[in-house]
Structure formats: structure tokens, C-alpha cells
Amino acid sequence: MGSKQLSLSDADSDGYSLLHALAQHNYPDLVALLCEKGMWGARSKSECIDARDKWGVTPLMLASLNGNEQCVAVLLRHGADRSIADSKGVSAEAWAQRNGHSAVAASIRDARQT
């Protein structure tokens, strides 16, 4: 039986990737480990970090709207694009603010883009 290597680009038919799930459910240590190991699979780092599901939602947005501050920090450290908006035009910072996570919104706003 062949084995398949775990990849952050693994996604379902809606484009919801492993990285989306880890960010949404607050697993910052796993996000950091897999990013640092370069577990991008067939995609580039930026394609994985900024992967959009069929609604245009990125892992950073999911971490933000759930108030997962550590996941937000890890994603930003690995180059997540804070300027991306979903299909409704809502950014990660706006999702955080809308859901009462002002510290997360501030960390996104204040993050230095490289």
C-alpha cells in the first residue's frame, strides 16, 4: 500500500485545505511546524498560506474570525496576505473586528508586510 505525504495544500472539493482547518480550529503549533517544514505539496508557499476556498476565504480569515490570535501570528509570520478579501469583500481584519476580536484585528492591521 502506498503512502501519501501530508501537505498543507490538501483540500476538499470546496477548496477547504488542511491549513484552513488548522487555522479555524486553533492549532498554531501544527501550523508553525508544517510551515517551517515546508509541507506545501504541489503548491507554492504563498498558494498554500493564502489558499482560498470557494467563498474566497483564506486560513488567515478563519483564524481571525474565531479569535485564534496565535494562528494569526504564525500565518502572518509566514507571509499571509492580510489585504485579501473574501467573495463578500471582507478582509481578515474586518472579520476579527466583526466578531469582537479587537486584539486580533489590531495585530493584523499592525503586521508588517514583507
C-alpha positions in Angstrom: 0.0 0.0 0.0 1.5 3.4 -1.0 1.7 6.2 1.5 0.8 9.8 0.8 2.7 12.6 2.4 0.8 15.2 4.5 0.6 18.5 2.7 -0.8 21.9 3.6 -2.3 22.1 0.1 -4.5 19.0 0.7 -8.1 20.3 0.2 -11.6 19.1 -0.3 -13.8 19.8 -3.3 -14.7 23.3 -1.9 -11.1 24.3 -1.6 -11.1 24.0 2.2 -7.5 22.9 2.9 -5.7 21.3 5.8 -4.3 24.8 6.6 -7.9 26.2 6.7 -8.8 23.6 9.2 -5.8 24.0 11.4 -6.3 27.8 11.5 -10.0 27.6 12.1 -9.7 25.1 15.0 -6.7 26.9 16.6 -3.7 24.6 16.1 -0.9 27.2 15.9 1.9 24.7 16.8 0.9 22.4 14.0 0.6 25.4 11.6 4.0 26.6 12.6 5.6 23.1 12.3 4.1 22.3 8.9 5.0 25.7 7.6 8.6 25.5 8.9 8.9 22.0 7.4 7.8 23.4 4.0 4.9 20.9 3.7 3.4 22.8 0.7 2.8 19.8 -1.5 2.2 20.6 -5.2 1.6 24.3 -4.5 3.9 27.2 -3.6 4.2 28.6 -0.1 2.1 31.6 -1.0 -0.6 29.5 -2.7 -0.9 27.4 0.5 -0.8 30.3 3.0 -3.3 32.4 1.0 -5.4 29.5 -0.3 -9.0 30.5 -0.9 -11.9 28.2 -0.6 -14.9 28.5 -3.0 -16.1 31.5 -1.0 -12.7 33.2 -1.2 -12.0 32.6 2.5 -8.3 32.2 3.5 -6.8 30.4 6.5 -6.0 33.9 8.0 -9.7 34.9 7.8 -10.8 31.7 9.6 -8.2 32.2 12.3 -9.3 35.9 12.6 -13.0 35.4 12.8 -12.5 32.8 15.5 -10.1 34.9 17.5 -7.2 32.5 17.2 -4.5 35.1 17.8 -1.6 32.6 17.8 -2.6 31.1 14.5 -3.0 34.6 13.1 0.5 35.4 14.3 2.0 32.3 12.7 0.2 32.8 9.4 1.4 36.5 9.2 4.9 35.4 10.2 4.9 33.0 7.2 3.7 35.7 4.8 -0.1 35.5 4.8 -1.5 38.4 2.8 -3.7 40.5 5.1 -5.1 42.5 2.2 -7.1 39.7 0.6 -10.9 40.0 0.9 -13.4 37.1 0.5 -16.1 36.9 -2.1 -18.2 39.4 0.0 -15.3 41.9 0.2 -14.5 41.2 3.9 -10.8 41.0 5.0 -9.3 39.0 7.8 -9.0 42.2 9.9 -12.7 43.1 9.3 -13.8 39.5 10.2 -11.9 39.8 13.5 -13.4 43.2 14.3 -17.0 42.0 13.4 -16.6 39.1 15.8 -15.3 41.1 18.7 -11.7 40.1 18.4 -10.2 43.6 18.5 -6.7 42.5 19.6 -6.6 40.1 16.6 -7.8 42.9 14.3 -5.1 45.2 15.7 -2.4 42.5 15.2 -3.4 42.1 11.6 -3.6 45.9 11.0 -0.2 46.4 12.6 1.6 43.4 11.0 4.5 44.4 8.8 4.1 43.1 5.3 7.3 41.9 3.7 
